[in-house]
Amino acid sequence: MKKSLILILLLTAAAVLSACGSATVAADAAQTAEPDYLIAEGSLLPVKALDMSFSASGRIVGVAVKDGDTVRVDQVLANLEDVPEADAALAKAHQDVLDAQVALDDYKASGALNLAQGQLEVILSNSKYKNARDNYLDGRSTERKARMDEAEANLKLAEDAYAQLEDNEGLDPDQLDALEARLTTAEAALNSAQAAVDALTLRAAMSGTVVDVNLIPGQQITAGETVMALADFSSWVVKTDSLTELEVVDISEGQSVQVILDALPETVLKGTVTNINERFEEKRGDITYTVTVQLDETDPLMRWGMTAAVYFIPPEGQGS
């Protein structure tokens, strides 16, 4: 009876040990199967953003927008004080273009008249040549010979000029070129004068939301100084510049990612790698590359510049 009890105890212990061992193996297997995602830190950015600045220096006389306003392309954002010299130059440039265009149009319209005048010049030159030739034949002399040669040369010039007019619809190519060049020069001056006036008005270069307006009327600003920004918040991207040369080789465009913002730790956002910079940066002795992730989802609590953890899902794990 005692031996049977001992045997039962031994069998029970063996079963317990076997069960524990199986549980340990299962746990180890589960731990091994857990994916080892590459993680990087990045920043949340609007899909498109643009700093705005005047291309001329001057004093602010009007600000047409405020932070948070939605604007469309080419909408007026702010104005600088008018410059009388620029306005005068623009008016003169307009007049110069008008004068050059009229001169060109008038000359082009004179083709028929030029042909008639050219033909008349040939007829008159030919008549003078015949008279000079007849005079020479009536009484040959050095003077009459010279007059005949001169008349013949003039006839040749008239005939050549008329032939050229006929080939160009009654217009002299050199004169036409000169008038067209005058118009081109005047138009270039007009464009320059218009640009100088346009530089006094800041217009939206893209549609979006106005951010960081840094202008008040009366403020003096310099050309190129950032005075506000425009952002497209319709979608978001995350950029990370912390991937080293050893890590970036495991990333590819089109790869799926998961993004968790530090400010929204309970929200997992899906995204896709859309760009891997070809150019490197050197940071703290490491060679790094910037990777851009386009987010497929948004959250109303998202804010420009939020810190994000980016989990790069291995290609074999995509869709799982």
Residue pairs with C-beta under 8 A, 6 or more apart in sequence:
35 313
35 314
35 317
36 314
37 258
37 311
37 312
37 313
37 314
38 247
38 250
38 251
38 311
38 312
38 314
39 309
39 310
39 311
39 312
40 240
40 242
40 243
40 247
40 291
40 309
40 310
40 312
41 240
41 242
41 307
41 308
41 309
41 310
42 238
42 239
42 240
42 241
42 242
42 259
42 291
42 293
42 307
42 308
42 309
42 310
43 238
43 239
43 240
43 305
43 306
43 307
43 308
44 236
44 237
44 238
44 261
44 302
44 303
44 304
44 305
44 306
44 307
44 308
45 236
45 237
45 238
45 239
45 304
45 305
46 208
46 231
46 232
46 233
46 235
46 236
46 237
46 304
47 232
47 233
47 234
47 235
47 236
47 237
47 294
48 206
48 208
48 231
48 232
49 208
49 211
49 229
49 230
49 231
49 232
49 304
50 205
50 206
50 208
50 229
50 230
50 231
51 226
51 228
51 229
52 77
52 202
52 204
52 205
52 226
52 227
52 228
52 229
52 230
53 202
53 223
53 224
53 225
53 226
53 227
54 78
54 80
54 199
54 200
54 202
54 221
54 223
54 224
54 225
54 227
55 199
55 223
55 224
56 80
56 196
56 199
56 200
56 223
57 220
57 221
57 222
57 223
58 80
58 81
58 83
58 200
58 220
58 221
59 80
59 81
59 218
59 219
59 220
59 221
60 78
60 79
60 80
60 81
60 215
60 216
60 217
60 218
60 219
60 220
60 221
61 79
61 80
61 81
61 217
61 218
62 78
62 79
62 217
63 77
63 78
63 213
63 215
63 216
63 217
64 75
64 76
64 77
64 78
64 79
65 71
65 77
65 78
65 210
65 213
65 228
66 210
66 213
67 210
67 211
67 212
67 213
68 209
68 210
69 209
69 210
70 207
70 208
70 209
70 210
71 77
71 204
71 207
71 208
71 209
71 210
71 230
72 204
72 207
73 204
73 205
73 206
73 207
74 203
74 204
75 203
75 204
76 201
76 202
76 203
77 202
77 203
77 204
77 210
77 228
78 201
78 202
78 215
78 227
78 228
79 200
79 201
79 202
80 199
80 200
80 201
80 202
80 221
81 200
82 200
83 196
83 197
83 200
86 193
86 196
86 197
86 200
87 197
89 193
89 196
90 190
90 193
90 194
90 196
90 197
92 193
93 186
93 189
93 190
93 192
93 193
93 194
94 190
96 186
96 189
96 190
97 183
97 186
97 187
97 189
97 190
99 186
100 179
100 182
100 183
100 185
100 186
101 183
103 179
103 182
104 179
104 180
104 182
104 183
107 171
107 175
107 176
107 179
108 171
108 176
110 170
110 171
111 165
111 169
111 170
111 171
112 170
113 170
114 165
114 170
114 171
114 172
115 162
115 165
115 166
115 170
118 158
118 161
118 162
118 165
118 166
118 170
119 162
121 158
121 161
121 162
122 155
122 158
122 159
122 162
124 158
125 151
125 154
125 155
125 157
125 158
125 159
126 155
126 158
128 151
128 154
128 155
129 148
129 151
129 152
129 154
129 155
131 151
132 144
132 147
132 148
132 150
132 151
132 152
133 148
133 151
133 152
135 144
135 147
135 148
136 144
136 145
136 147
136 148
164 172
164 173
165 171
165 172
168 176
202 227
204 230
205 230
206 230
206 232
207 232
208 230
208 231
208 232
208 233
209 230
209 231
209 232
209 233
210 228
210 229
210 230
211 228
211 229
211 230
211 231
211 304
212 228
212 229
213 227
213 228
214 226
214 227
214 228
215 221
215 227
215 228
221 227
231 304
235 294
235 295
235 298
236 295
236 298
236 302
237 274
237 292
237 293
237 294
237 295
238 259
238 271
238 292
238 293
238 295
238 308
238 310
239 290
239 291
239 292
239 293
240 290
240 291
240 293
240 308
240 310
241 281
241 283
241 288
241 289
241 290
241 291
242 283
242 288
243 251
243 288
243 289
243 291
244 286
244 287
244 288
245 280
245 286
245 287
245 288
245 289
248 276
248 288
248 289
248 291
250 312
250 314
251 273
251 276
251 291
251 312
252 273
252 276
252 315
253 273
253 274
253 275
253 276
254 272
254 273
255 272
255 273
255 312
255 313
255 315
255 318
256 270
256 271
256 272
256 313
256 318
256 319
257 270
257 271
257 272
257 273
257 293
257 310
257 311
257 312
257 313
258 268
258 269
258 270
258 271
258 310
258 311
258 313
259 268
259 269
259 270
259 271
259 293
259 295
259 308
259 309
259 310
259 311
260 267
260 268
260 269
260 308
260 309
260 311
261 267
261 269
261 302
261 306
261 307
261 308
261 309
262 306
262 307
262 308
262 309
263 301
263 303
263 306
263 307
264 299
264 301
264 302
267 299
269 295
269 296
269 297
269 299
270 295
270 296
270 297
271 293
271 294
271 295
271 296
271 297
272 293
272 294
272 296
273 291
273 292
273 293
273 312
274 292
274 293
274 294
275 291
275 292
276 289
276 290
276 291
276 292
277 289
277 290
277 291
279 289
280 287
280 288
280 289
281 287
281 288
281 289
281 290
282 288
291 310
293 310
